[in-house]
């Protein structure tokens, strides 16, 4: 089973209680091997966001979509030829 990296962005206009509730509920739904990370991204001009990244398995819909196009990516040595 393939896993993918997913992201959740939290804007800088949220209450501390809402942020804590979001982080606690997210942590409870993630598995031990999710490798969750929290980062502050952005700058003073464009604003800042908290970015939470974690690993998760593909959903059934994503796996079905990937399966339809898997024949287009043929391995060449240790890399993929995406132009095939």
C-alpha positions, 0 to 999 in steps of 0.5 A: 500500500502506498502512502502520501504526504498530506497537509492542513493549513491553519491561518493566523486568524484563529483562537488558541482554543480552536487551534488546540482543539484542531491539533488534539483531534487531528493527533487522535485520528493519526496513526503512530507512523504518521510522522506529523510535523508542524511548521510556521510558513509565510512572511510579514507581507503575505501572512503566516500559516501553520502547516501540518504535514503527515503521512496517510494511505491513499483513499480508495478513490485516489488508489483507483485513479492512480491505478488507471494511469499507472501504465503511463509511468514506466520505470527506467533504471532507478527513475520514472519516465513520465513522458511515456 
